[in-house]
């Protein structure tokens, strides 16, 4: 049986021996912050637009009747174009004041239809027909949600591959291995192109498709993260 002084010496020696190992375990591994990008193209396969009519007159009821007749006729016309989804948008009525800014001299009313279709040619044709009596505005081309999701997924895969490649390059240059400590994925889309159509007099507009060039949108995915260098 060991004497107490010898036992205390053995314990102290063990503590001293374990201290460097414990310190090494407690020391955090070095980390490196990285970023990479992935890119994809998404076709603008969804078109949206607004068609509106606006009238002014002395009597609010007469103005409303004119607007309602024009919108009803447009909705009836749209039935012949089932590939285009048409729904009523906002309707606004406001007074027009005389020069003294106190007396109402007229009433103005505006009503809007919203058009949407993944058949861009069909929407273009209907927009051309509508231009006989309505103004076309805010015609926007963009990827449909499912198209954008596929492009985002492809760009994300590319971004992650680029992140891993850069991580391996840096770790190898430092003579280390690595593991991913943190990684975030962020998607950035390019604004969709906008075609701005002006109101035209009926006699100047032929019932021909509105000129639309779909093109595509750029989708960029950023991979930002931190790697931990290991032996």
N, C-alpha and C positions, 0 to 999 in steps of 0.2 A: 504494500500500500504506500502511495506517494505521500510524502510529508506535505504539510500545508504550504510551506514556502516554495517547494518544487512545483506544486499544483498551480500556485498563483503565477509562477514563471512560465509554465506551459501555456496557460490561458492567455497571458500577455503576448507571448510569441505568436499564438494563433491569431489574435486580434490584429497584431502588426502585419502579419502575412496576408490577412484578408482585406486590410484597409485599401491597398492599391487596386485590388480587383473590384471592391465596392465603389471606389471613386470612378473607375473606368465605366462601370455599369451605369452610374448616375449621370455621367457626362452625356448630354444630348448629341445625337449625330448631326453633322453639318447638313444644311439644306440649301437648295438652289431654287429660285423662282423662275419659271419658264412660261413662255406663251407661244402659240402656233396658230395657224389659220387653215381653214379648208374652204374651198369654193365650189359652187355648182350653179348651173343655169336652169331657170324655171320658165317654161313658156307662158306667156300671158294668154291663158286660155279662158279667161272669164272677163266679159265686158259688162259694164254698168253705165247707165246714163240717166239723165233727167230730161223729160219733155214737159214744157210748161206753156200755159196760155195766160195772158194778162190783158184785161180790158179796163177802160175808164169810162165813166158816164155820170150824168147828173143824178140819176136815181140808183140807189144801191141795189134794189130789187132787179132792175133791168140789167145791171152789170152782172149780178149773180146768175141771172137766167142765161146770159151770153156765155159766161164761163162754163156753166154746167152743161150747156148744149155741146160746146166744143170738147169737153172732157168725155161726155157720153159717146160722142161720135168717135173719138180716139180709142176708147175702150172697145167699141164695136169693131173698129178696124183691126185692133190687136188680136181679136179672136181668130183672124185668118193667119196668124203667125204664132202657132202654139209653141214653137221652140223658144220664144221670148217670154219671160215671166214679167207681167206688168201689174203693178199695184198702185193705188192712189197714194200720193205723198201729202205734203202739207197744203193747206188752203189759207190764204190771208186776205183780209179786207181792211183797207185803211182810208181815212178821209184825205182829200186834197184841199188845202186851205187857199183862200184868196190872198191877195197881197197884204192885207191887213193882219193876216195870220190868226184871225178869229172866226171868220166866216168860212163854212165849208162850201166849196164851189163845185166839188165833184167827189166821186168815189172810185177807188181803184181796187181791183181784186185779181189775185194770182192763184192759180191752182197747178199742182205738179203731179206728174206720173213718174214712177221709178221703173226703169227697164233693167233687166238682168238676163244674161244668157251665156252659156258656154259654147253656143253656136254663134261665133262672131259675125259670120256672113248674114245670118238671119237677123241679128240685132241691127246690123248696118242697113239692111233692106228696110226694116220697119222704121228706123230713124229717118231714112230718105223719104218714106211715105208720110211720116208725121210732119216733116218740114213743110208740107203744103199749108198746114194750119197752126202748127205749134213750133216753138223755138226749142232747140236742142242745146243742152249745156252739160258740163261736167261728165263728158264721156271718158271713162277711165278703163284702162286695160291692166289686168293684174293676174297673177296665177290664182287658180282656184285653190281653196284650202287644202285639198288632198294633193294637188300638184306641188304646192309649196312645202307640204310636209315631207314628200318624197325627196325633194331637192335638199331640204334641211338635213334630212337623215344622211344623204350621201355626203354633204359637206361636213357633217359631224364626224363621220367615219374617217374622212380625209384629215380633219383637224387632229383627231386623236392619234392617227398614225404619224402625223408630222410631229406631234408632241413627244411621242415615245421615241421617235428617231432622234430628235434633238436631245432628249434626256439621256439616251444611250451614248450619244456623241460626247456630251459634257462629262458624264460619269467615266467614260473610258479615258478621256483626256486627263482626268485626275487620278486614274488608276484605281477606280472604285466601281462597285456595283451600285444599283439604285433601286428604290421602291417609291411608288407614287404615294405621297402623303395627303395631297389634296388636289382635286381637279374640278373645275367648273366649265360649263359649256354655255356660250351665249351666241344667239343667232342675230344677224343683222341683215335686213333686206334692203334692196335698192328701191327707191320710190317708183311707183308705177307711172308710166307715161300718161299724160293727159292730153286729150284732143279737145280743144275748145271750139265749139261751133257757135256762130253768131246767128241771131235771128235774121231771117230774110223775108222779103216780100213774097207773097204766094206766087205772083207771076214770074218771079226770078228763079223759082226752085222747080226742078223736074223731079219726078218720082223715081229717083235713082238712088242706089245705095250710097250712104255717106262714106267718104274715103277713110279707111282705117287700116293701119299697119300694126299688127299685133306685136311682133318682136318678142323679146324675153326679158326676164329680170335676173339680176345677179343676187345670189344668196351667199353670204359669208358667215362662217361659224368660227368663233374664237375659242380656243382651248387655253385656259389660264390655270396654272397650278403650281404645286411645290413638290419637288422630289427630295428624298432623304438619301444621302450617300452612305453606303454600307461597305464593309470590307468583304 
